[in-house]
Amino acid sequence: MEISRNNFNGNLNCNQVKTSKRSMSDKTSFKGLDNFVVTTMDMIERGGMAASFTIQDMLGTNIPRTLTALDRNREELGHPNYAHASEVAIREFVTGPLLFLVPAAILKTATIKHKAGEVSLNTINGLSDVLSDSLKSIKDLKNEKNLNLKIYNDIFKNILENAAYKGDLDKEAKNFAETFEKALKLPKKGFFKKLLNKAQPGSKDDLLDNLANDISKIIKQNSNDASKDFTMLTFGKTNKFSRNIYKFFEELANYTNDLSSSMKKSSKLSNNQEFIKKFNKTRSTFRVLLNIFMTVGTMAVVSLVPKLYMRSKENPALAGLKSENINNIASQKEVTNENK
């Protein structure tokens, strides 16, 4: 017997229809709205931290503050306070995006030649910890293809070890390394397909998604911690670090390409460990200095924003209050004179 919700009057209709054959009227009325909200939030998340922050900042702060400014002193002015609203809109809608655009522009410009500069210090330390011993067996370090594949293989093997993988480590690591190398050669997914989470066969993003899912599945299967974030992987030997899988993929590609390119150009490769140690120290120092420069540069640019909207000597937030203030001052003087 099935109880169907065909109306909101509390009437119950009983029938013998199987659950799999429910009519559309049995579905919750808010399902469409529910899906829309979930889909929208997923799109925001796929846009990355910058897009997520910007959209939430606009919906939660920028738009409400602009509307509030528009209504300020409306009764005294006899119309919306357009001047004040324009100041608030410029300040809010420009400052938020600049907090991401400026450091991103500095980072991309400064790391055109040295992509490892985009890699976090923890990732550099973790990768160097794994590679300091693994590259000893490579004779021709200037063979970029073999070097990259060896690096990917050793890194994925280390990740599987840290995930307590109980299968064939060498075979699985080789499979992951080859998949990762193949993905880097494929074109990226289109912006709207990525935003809407639509599949695009033969794209870099889809292949990396599959690889990330495989790694997440292994981590989940071998973990006893139900509260663990399975989108995070652990790498490193002596010192272990955790990183979001997708962010790690990006940093691994940047680090490896920079390292192999530097080795190819170098004329002194007699000591692999010393070369890697020097490379990591150089890139780590570069990253620290770059972080400082991004912070200072962002503060300098944001400090110029007030010049875009503070063109009037008078504060538009006080518009409509001047005449009232003058009358109050005049009345106070009259009272004072009468008391005298």
Long-range contacts (C-beta under 8 A, 24 or more apart in sequence): 42-197, 43-195, 43-196, 43-197, 46-194, 46-195, 46-197, 47-195, 49-100, 50-100, 50-104, 53-96, 53-99, 53-100, 54-96, 54-97, 54-100, 57-96, 58-93, 58-96, 61-92, 61-96, 62-89, 62-92, 62-93, 62-96, 65-92, 66-92, 69-317, 72-317, 73-317, 73-318, 73-319, 73-320, 73-321, 75-320, 76-319, 76-320, 76-321, 76-324, 77-319, 77-320, 81-316, 81-317, 81-319, 81-320, 83-312, 83-316, 83-319, 84-316, 84-317, 84-319, 86-309, 87-309, 87-310, 87-316, 90-305, 90-308, 90-309, 91-305, 91-306, 91-309, 94-305, 94-308, 95-302, 95-305, 98-298, 98-301, 98-302, 98-305, 99-298, 99-302, 102-294, 102-297, 102-298, 102-301, 102-302, 103-294, 103-295, 103-297, 103-298, 106-290, 106-293, 106-294, 106-297, 106-298, 107-290, 107-294, 110-290, 110-293, 111-254, 111-290, 114-258, 114-283, 114-286, 115-254, 115-255, 115-257, 115-258, 116-254, 116-255, 116-258, 116-259, 116-279, 116-283, 116-286, 117-283, 117-286, 117-287, 117-290, 118-250, 118-251, 118-254, 119-251, 119-254, 119-255, 119-283, 119-287, 120-243, 120-251, 120-287, 121-284, 121-287, 121-288, 122-241, 122-243, 123-241, 123-243, 123-248, 123-251, 123-252, 123-255, 124-255, 124-280, 124-283, 124-284, 124-287, 125-236, 125-239, 125-241, 125-280, 125-284, 126-235, 126-236, 126-239, 126-240, 126-241, 126-243, 127-155, 127-235, 127-252, 127-255, 128-276, 128-277, 128-280, 129-236, 129-237, 129-238, 129-239, 130-154, 130-155, 130-158, 130-235, 130-236, 130-237, 131-155, 131-276, 132-273, 132-276, 132-277, 133-273, 135-272, 135-276, 136-272, 136-273, 138-272, 141-263, 141-269, 141-272, 142-263, 142-264, 142-269, 144-260, 144-261, 144-264, 147-259, 147-260, 147-263, 148-181, 148-256, 148-257, 148-260, 149-177, 149-178, 149-181, 151-256, 151-259, 151-260, 152-176, 152-177, 152-180, 152-181, 152-252, 152-256, 153-177, 155-235, 155-252, 156-180, 158-235, 158-236, 158-237, 159-215, 159-233, 159-234, 159-235, 160-218, 162-233, 162-234, 162-235, 162-236, 162-240, 163-215, 163-218, 163-219, 163-222, 163-223, 163-233, 163-234, 164-222, 164-223, 165-218, 165-222, 166-222, 176-211, 176-214, 176-215, 179-207, 179-210, 179-211, 180-208, 180-211, 180-249, 180-252, 182-207, 183-207, 183-208, 183-211, 184-253, 208-246, 208-249, 211-249, 212-245, 212-246, 212-249, 215-245, 216-245, 258-283
